């Protein structure tokens, strides 16, 4: 599918049932859509190696995440402190972005980071 220009997934129950979404290596640009916050069952999200930008505010709604891969993009701002409350999250990668601020002080049920 090297010439795909439109992909319509209209009127599907993804917001309730989708648990894995892989969008890596697609040269995606712009910000994460605000409707991504409706993917409440998402456990695995990989949008690495794209050109996504903006802040990471939309991922605070993915509180069932186990694995989050957003490396090699152009995200800016700080990591949302809400990520530290994700009790199931065991793997996340944000390297090669333009993030600022301090690392998270805690991550889910893990002990505080020093």
C-alpha positions in Angstrom: 0.0 0.0 0.0 2.6 2.6 -0.9 0.0 4.9 -2.5 -2.6 5.0 0.3 -4.0 8.5 0.7 -7.3 7.9 2.6 -8.0 5.4 5.3 -11.5 5.6 6.7 -12.4 3.6 9.8 -15.6 5.5 10.5 -18.2 4.2 13.0 -16.3 1.4 14.6 -16.3 0.6 18.3 -12.5 1.2 18.6 -13.0 3.5 21.6 -14.3 0.5 23.7 -12.4 -2.5 22.4 -9.1 -1.5 20.7 -6.2 -2.6 22.9 -3.2 -2.3 20.6 -2.4 0.5 18.1 0.8 0.5 16.0 1.5 3.6 13.9 5.3 3.5 13.8 7.4 4.3 10.8 4.7 6.1 8.8 6.0 9.6 8.5 3.0 10.9 10.3 3.0 14.6 11.1 1.0 17.1 13.2 -0.4 16.5 16.7 -2.1 13.4 18.2 -5.8 13.8 17.5 -7.9 14.9 20.4 -10.2 11.9 19.9 -7.4 9.6 20.8 -8.4 10.2 24.4 -11.5 8.0 23.7 -9.3 4.9 23.4 -9.9 3.9 27.0 -8.9 0.2 26.5 -5.6 0.9 24.8 -2.8 -1.1 26.4 -0.1 -0.9 23.7 0.6 2.3 21.7 3.5 2.7 19.3 3.7 5.8 17.2 7.5 5.9 17.2 9.7 7.1 14.3 7.3 9.6 12.8 7.2 13.4 12.8 4.5 13.9 15.4 4.7 17.1 17.5 2.9 19.2 20.1 2.5 18.2 23.7 1.6 14.8 25.1 -1.7 15.9 26.8 -3.8 13.3 24.9 -1.9 10.3 26.4 -3.1 11.1 29.9 -6.4 9.3 29.0 -4.7 6.1 28.1 -4.5 5.0 31.8 -4.6 1.2 30.9 -1.3 1.4 29.0 1.3 -1.3 29.6 3.6 -0.1 26.8 4.1 3.3 25.3 6.5 4.0 22.5 6.8 7.6 21.2 10.5 7.8 20.5 12.0 9.6 17.5 9.3 12.2 17.0 9.1 16.0 17.7 7.0 16.2 20.8 7.6 19.2 23.0 6.9 20.3 26.6 7.0 18.2 29.7 5.9 14.6 30.3 2.5 14.8 31.9 2.7 14.0 35.6 -0.4 11.8 35.1 1.8 9.2 33.5 3.2 8.5 36.9 -0.2 7.3 38.0 -0.5 4.6 35.3 -0.3 1.5 37.4 0.0 -1.0 34.5 2.7 0.9 32.6 6.0 -1.0 32.5 7.7 0.2 29.4 7.8 3.7 27.8 10.3 5.3 25.4 10.4 9.0 24.6 14.0 9.5 23.4 14.9 11.8 20.5 12.0 14.2 21.1 12.2 17.8 22.2 10.8 17.3 25.7 11.8 19.5 28.6 11.5 19.5 32.4 12.2 16.9 35.0 11.8 13.1 34.7 8.7 11.6 36.4 9.1 11.2 40.1 7.1 8.0 40.2 5.7 5.5 37.8 2.5 3.6 38.8 3.1 1.1 41.5 6.9 1.4 41.2 8.7 3.1 44.0 9.7 6.7 43.7 12.6 7.3 41.3 15.7 8.8 42.8 
